[in-house]
Amino acid sequence: MADTLSSEALDLIFREARSYNGWLDKPVSDEQIHAIYELLKMAPTSANMQPARIVWAKSAAAKHKLAALAMDGNKDKITSAPVVAIIGYDIDFHEELPWLFPHTDAKSWFDGDEEGRKEGAFRNSSLQGAYLIIAARALGLDCGPMSGFDNDAVDKAFFADQPRHRSNFICAIGYGDRESIFARSPRPDFDKFNRID
């Protein structure tokens, strides 16, 4: 087993990967969606809380419903994508901890602290969403993560049957159209925003 990924793999996931605005007319299968999940579920989360709850908007109806709740600049990005993941989180994730983290009574750490649960769920679902992007890229797909939508309206439209779920961000997934992107924006050198103490 290799100790590190190849330079080509790092290019695929990081250096050459881009956030796409447009998509080729090529589908993403249910099998690919499941493969993404099988990787992203390995993301590190506090006490293995796994708070992310994801709706994969794949049908034209679901994508148009989502696009109607997004800013104008994001509508076409949503409707033209093969699938758009709505990365949400469960405020009551702690109810699942007895089986997700059986080593101790982790559920009791979060009982009675809804604000703390909201903070933890948002942070850790963001980690899971980042792993979703890495997983999709590793499987040869492209991503277009977005905010720019009405979170409350999306919650009502897509999580109505789970009123304790909240949307975090969305991510279009497919095969990116290189014509839809501009030159890569600058990335700062290490010394600009880092220090080693």
DAGIQUI-V957217 format. One record per residue. N is the residue number from 1. RES is the residue in three letters. PHI is phi in degrees with one decimal (NA if undefined). Layout:
n:N res:RES phi:PHI
n:N res:RES phi:PHI
This chain:
n:1 res:MET phi:NA
n:2 res:ALA phi:-68.4
n:3 res:ASP phi:-77.8
n:4 res:THR phi:-137.8
n:5 res:LEU phi:-70.7
n:6 res:SER phi:-68.3
n:7 res:SER phi:-59.9
n:8 res:GLU phi:-64.7
n:9 res:ALA phi:-66.8
n:10 res:LEU phi:-65.8
n:11 res:ASP phi:-61.0
n:12 res:LEU phi:-61.9
n:13 res:ILE phi:-86.3
n:14 res:PHE phi:-122.7
n:15 res:ARG phi:-66.4
n:16 res:GLU phi:-102.7
n:17 res:ALA phi:-72.4
n:18 res:ARG phi:-135.0
n:19 res:SER phi:-91.8
n:20 res:TYR phi:-91.1
n:21 res:ASN phi:-107.1
n:22 res:GLY phi:-140.1
n:23 res:TRP phi:-135.7
n:24 res:LEU phi:-75.1
n:25 res:ASP phi:-80.7
n:26 res:LYS phi:-141.0
n:27 res:PRO phi:-75.2
n:28 res:VAL phi:-110.8
n:29 res:SER phi:-82.5
n:30 res:ASP phi:-60.5
n:31 res:GLU phi:-62.9
n:32 res:GLN phi:-67.5
n:33 res:ILE phi:-61.4
n:34 res:HIS phi:-63.2
n:35 res:ALA phi:-65.2
n:36 res:ILE phi:-59.1
n:37 res:TYR phi:-61.8
n:38 res:GLU phi:-61.7
n:39 res:LEU phi:-87.0
n:40 res:LEU phi:-64.9
n:41 res:LYS phi:-67.3
n:42 res:MET phi:-85.1
n:43 res:ALA phi:-59.0
n:44 res:PRO phi:-72.3
n:45 res:THR phi:-133.7
n:46 res:SER phi:-57.1
n:47 res:ALA phi:51.5
n:48 res:ASN phi:50.5
n:49 res:MET phi:-68.8
n:50 res:GLN phi:46.6
n:51 res:PRO phi:-80.1
n:52 res:ALA phi:-63.7
n:53 res:ARG phi:-128.3
n:54 res:ILE phi:-116.9
n:55 res:VAL phi:-105.6
n:56 res:TRP phi:-97.9
n:57 res:ALA phi:-77.7
n:58 res:LYS phi:-115.1
n:59 res:SER phi:-72.2
n:60 res:ALA phi:-58.8
n:61 res:ALA phi:-63.0
n:62 res:ALA phi:-65.6
n:63 res:LYS phi:-67.5
n:64 res:HIS phi:-68.5
n:65 res:LYS phi:-62.1
n:66 res:LEU phi:-68.4
n:67 res:ALA phi:-60.6
n:68 res:ALA phi:-63.7
n:69 res:LEU phi:-103.3
n:70 res:ALA phi:-109.7
n:71 res:MET phi:-63.5
n:72 res:ASP phi:-55.2
n:73 res:GLY phi:-67.0
n:74 res:ASN phi:-102.8
n:75 res:LYS phi:-59.1
n:76 res:ASP phi:-67.0
n:77 res:LYS phi:-60.7
n:78 res:ILE phi:-79.6
n:79 res:THR phi:-70.1
n:80 res:SER phi:-87.0
n:81 res:ALA phi:-77.3
n:82 res:PRO phi:-60.5
n:83 res:VAL phi:-153.5
n:84 res:VAL phi:-127.7
n:85 res:ALA phi:-86.8
n:86 res:ILE phi:-96.1
n:87 res:ILE phi:-87.2
n:88 res:GLY phi:-116.9
n:89 res:TYR phi:-148.6
n:90 res:ASP phi:-101.5
n:91 res:ILE phi:-61.6
n:92 res:ASP phi:-101.8
n:93 res:PHE phi:-55.0
n:94 res:HIS phi:-63.8
n:95 res:GLU phi:-65.3
n:96 res:GLU phi:-91.6
n:97 res:LEU phi:-65.2
n:98 res:PRO phi:-55.9
n:99 res:TRP phi:-99.3
n:100 res:LEU phi:-77.1
n:101 res:PHE phi:-137.7
n:102 res:PRO phi:-77.8
n:103 res:HIS phi:-69.6
n:104 res:THR phi:-158.9
n:105 res:ASP phi:-83.7
n:106 res:ALA phi:-69.0
n:107 res:LYS phi:-56.9
n:108 res:SER phi:-64.9
n:109 res:TRP phi:-65.3
n:110 res:PHE phi:-112.4
n:111 res:ASP phi:-59.3
n:112 res:GLY phi:76.9
n:113 res:ASP phi:-126.0
n:114 res:GLU phi:-63.1
n:115 res:GLU phi:-62.8
n:116 res:GLY phi:-64.4
n:117 res:ARG phi:-66.2
n:118 res:LYS phi:-60.0
n:119 res:GLU phi:-62.7
n:120 res:GLY phi:-65.9
n:121 res:ALA phi:-67.0
n:122 res:PHE phi:-64.4
n:123 res:ARG phi:-61.8
n:124 res:ASN phi:-75.6
n:125 res:SER phi:-70.0
n:126 res:SER phi:-65.5
n:127 res:LEU phi:-59.6
n:128 res:GLN phi:-64.8
n:129 res:GLY phi:-64.9
n:130 res:ALA phi:-64.5
n:131 res:TYR phi:-65.8
n:132 res:LEU phi:-57.2
n:133 res:ILE phi:-62.7
n:134 res:ILE phi:-61.4
n:135 res:ALA phi:-62.5
n:136 res:ALA phi:-60.4
n:137 res:ARG phi:-63.4
n:138 res:ALA phi:-63.1
n:139 res:LEU phi:-93.5
n:140 res:GLY phi:88.2
n:141 res:LEU phi:-103.9
n:142 res:ASP phi:-112.4
n:143 res:CYS phi:-132.3
n:144 res:GLY phi:-139.0
n:145 res:PRO phi:-69.7
n:146 res:MET phi:-146.1
n:147 res:SER phi:-107.5
n:148 res:GLY phi:66.3
n:149 res:PHE phi:-147.9
n:150 res:ASP phi:-84.2
n:151 res:ASN phi:-58.9
n:152 res:ASP phi:-62.7
n:153 res:ALA phi:-67.6
n:154 res:VAL phi:-65.4
n:155 res:ASP phi:-60.3
n:156 res:LYS phi:-68.3
n:157 res:ALA phi:-77.2
n:158 res:PHE phi:-114.7
n:159 res:PHE phi:-121.6
n:160 res:ALA phi:-59.6
n:161 res:ASP phi:-82.5
n:162 res:GLN phi:-133.4
n:163 res:PRO phi:-65.7
n:164 res:ARG phi:-97.3
n:165 res:HIS phi:-97.4
n:166 res:ARG phi:-132.4
n:167 res:SER phi:-79.8
n:168 res:ASN phi:-108.9
n:169 res:PHE phi:-148.6
n:170 res:ILE phi:-121.2
n:171 res:CYS phi:-145.3
n:172 res:ALA phi:-73.0
n:173 res:ILE phi:-136.7
n:174 res:GLY phi:173.9
n:175 res:TYR phi:-112.1
n:176 res:GLY phi:-67.4
n:177 res:ASP phi:-89.7
n:178 res:ARG phi:-60.2
n:179 res:GLU phi:-71.5
n:180 res:SER phi:-90.8
n:181 res:ILE phi:-118.5
n:182 res:PHE phi:-104.8
n:183 res:ALA phi:-57.8
n:184 res:ARG phi:-60.4
n:185 res:SER phi:-72.3
n:186 res:PRO phi:-60.9
n:187 res:ARG phi:-119.2
n:188 res:PRO phi:-72.5
n:189 res:ASP phi:-68.6
n:190 res:PHE phi:-51.4
n:191 res:ASP phi:-67.2
n:192 res:LYS phi:-67.2
n:193 res:PHE phi:-129.5
n:194 res:ASN phi:-131.2
n:195 res:ARG phi:-151.4
n:196 res:ILE phi:-110.6
n:197 res:ASP phi:-93.1
